[in-house]
Amino acid sequence: MLTIIEVPGLYVQYFFMAMDHIGAELIKRTNGVEMILRIWNDTAFTASVAVLSEASRDTKRPLGQDHVNALPRLELEPGASIELCFHENGFQVLG
């Protein structure tokens, strides 16, 4: 129960960690500033993935209660994959 309230499905800083039964792999890293990841859903169910992306300077700021509900979410259908570009100001979906 606490996992869904406190832990995002994908955490990205200089490294990344995928949770919530999704997979993730590094496609490309440029100048230590941008990172392109591919994420996928191997399950038979649609995944709603909360994404927490932060710069190292942001880690000093507490997230607060209920922060996961304020995070952007990505919907991944069963068997789907997408590429994401992470940078200092967040991320964008590439396709």
C-alpha positions in Angstrom: 0.0 0.0 0.0 2.7 2.5 0.9 4.6 1.8 -2.3 1.8 3.3 -4.5 1.7 6.4 -2.3 5.4 7.0 -1.8 7.4 5.5 -4.7 7.2 6.7 -8.3 7.2 4.1 -11.1 10.3 5.6 -12.7 13.0 7.6 -10.9 15.6 9.5 -12.9 18.5 11.6 -11.8 22.0 10.9 -13.2 21.0 7.2 -12.8 17.6 5.6 -13.3 15.4 3.1 -11.5 12.3 1.4 -12.9 9.6 0.0 -10.7 6.0 -1.0 -11.1 6.7 -3.9 -13.4 8.1 -1.8 -16.2 11.5 -2.2 -17.9 14.0 0.6 -18.7 17.2 0.8 -20.6 19.7 3.6 -21.3 19.7 4.4 -25.0 22.1 7.4 -25.0 23.7 9.9 -22.6 24.9 13.3 -23.9 27.4 15.5 -22.1 26.0 14.3 -18.7 23.1 16.7 -19.3 20.6 14.6 -21.3 19.7 11.0 -21.1 17.5 9.0 -23.4 15.7 6.0 -22.0 13.4 3.4 -23.5 10.8 2.1 -21.1 8.4 -0.8 -21.8 5.5 -2.7 -20.3 5.9 -6.5 -20.5 2.7 -7.2 -18.6 -0.8 -8.1 -19.8 -2.2 -4.9 -18.2 -2.0 -1.2 -18.9 0.7 0.5 -16.7 0.2 4.0 -15.3 3.7 5.1 -14.5 4.5 8.1 -12.3 7.8 9.7 -13.4 10.0 11.5 -10.9 12.9 13.3 -12.7 15.1 15.6 -10.7 18.5 17.3 -10.9 21.0 16.6 -8.1 20.5 20.1 -6.8 16.8 19.3 -6.2 17.5 16.4 -3.9 18.0 18.8 -1.0 14.4 19.9 -1.2 11.8 17.6 0.6 9.2 16.2 -1.7 6.4 16.5 0.9 3.4 14.3 1.4 1.4 13.0 -1.5 4.1 14.0 -3.9 3.5 11.0 -6.2 0.0 12.2 -7.1 1.5 15.5 -8.4 4.0 13.7 -10.7 3.4 13.4 -14.5 2.1 10.0 -15.5 2.7 7.9 -18.6 0.2 5.3 -19.8 1.8 2.2 -21.4 -0.4 -0.4 -23.0 0.6 -4.1 -22.7 3.6 -4.7 -24.8 4.2 -1.0 -25.6 7.5 0.9 -25.4 8.4 4.5 -25.6 11.6 6.6 -25.6 12.0 9.5 -23.2 14.6 12.3 -23.2 15.4 13.6 -19.7 17.2 16.9 -19.2 17.6 19.6 -16.5 14.0 20.8 -16.9 12.3 17.5 -16.9 11.6 15.1 -19.8 9.8 14.8 -23.1 8.3 11.8 -24.9 10.2 11.1 -28.1 8.0 8.3 -29.4 
